[in-house]
Amino acid sequence: MTYSNIKNKSSLDLCLSLGQSIDTDIKQKHLPKQEVAQRAGITVGTLNRICEGKNVKLQSVIKVLKVVNRDSALMALVTPSPVEPISLYDDMVSEIRLRKGLASIKGRRSSERRENRRPVTAQDVRNMCIQCH
């Protein structure tokens, strides 16, 4: 599943995909569900609800992920996502525009402010970076 597919899926669809993935892992490792549930400290009914993508406690899902050795899935859940440089740039441009807009508000109508707004330059971004550090 790609990132764009994940963004476009509903939370219910994602729960179902996660449940199916866990169920597939259990079957591929030839683990009895009773054993997985016991090692995770949950009931077989809860494990079945996880595999069906139904509403369960996140703690139960984490316990099962640990039992089936899905360490990468757990790391993805607990590790902050890296900030993409383009999003930092977009945030800085928005901040610069906001500051310039607020500085020019006094005594001008909004149409005048829009007409006099110049594009954000690379120098503006560098200055913003210097101010942040």
DAKAUR-V236901 format. One record per residue. N is the residue number from 1. RES is the residue in three letters. PHI is phi in whole degrees, 0 to 359 (none if undefined). Layout:
n = <N	N>
res = <RES	RES>
phi = <PHI	PHI>
This chain:
n = <1	2	3	4	5	6	7	8	9	10	11	12	13	14	15	16	17	18	19	20	21	22	23	24	25	26	27	28	29	30	31	32	33	34	35	36	37	38	39	40	41	42	43	44	45	46	47	48	49	50	51	52	53	54	55	56	57	58	59	60	61	62	63	64	65	66	67	68	69	70	71	72	73	74	75	76	77	78	79	80	81	82	83	84	85	86	87	88	89	90	91	92	93	94	95	96	97	98	99	100	101	102	103	104	105	106	107	108	109	110	111	112	113	114	115	116	117	118	119	120	121	122	123	124	125	126	127	128	129	130	131	132	133>
res = <MET	THR	TYR	SER	ASN	ILE	LYS	ASN	LYS	SER	SER	LEU	ASP	LEU	CYS	LEU	SER	LEU	GLY	GLN	SER	ILE	ASP	THR	ASP	ILE	LYS	GLN	LYS	HIS	LEU	PRO	LYS	GLN	GLU	VAL	ALA	GLN	ARG	ALA	GLY	ILE	THR	VAL	GLY	THR	LEU	ASN	ARG	ILE	CYS	GLU	GLY	LYS	ASN	VAL	LYS	LEU	GLN	SER	VAL	ILE	LYS	VAL	LEU	LYS	VAL	VAL	ASN	ARG	ASP	SER	ALA	LEU	MET	ALA	LEU	VAL	THR	PRO	SER	PRO	VAL	GLU	PRO	ILE	SER	LEU	TYR	ASP	ASP	MET	VAL	SER	GLU	ILE	ARG	LEU	ARG	LYS	GLY	LEU	ALA	SER	ILE	LYS	GLY	ARG	ARG	SER	SER	GLU	ARG	ARG	GLU	ASN	ARG	ARG	PRO	VAL	THR	ALA	GLN	ASP	VAL	ARG	ASN	MET	CYS	ILE	GLN	CYS	HIS>
phi = <none	267	301	295	296	295	299	270	271	284	296	295	297	294	298	295	297	296	299	295	295	296	300	297	301	298	292	294	270	54	262	292	301	302	292	299	298	296	295	276	75	231	276	297	300	295	299	297	295	298	295	269	75	275	288	222	290	302	301	293	297	299	300	292	302	293	294	268	58	263	300	294	294	294	298	296	287	258	262	300	287	292	274	283	305	294	289	297	299	299	297	294	298	298	296	298	299	298	298	295	296	291	291	259	290	303	75	236	280	299	295	293	297	297	295	268	285	260	295	286	258	298	297	301	294	299	299	295	297	297	294	288	262>
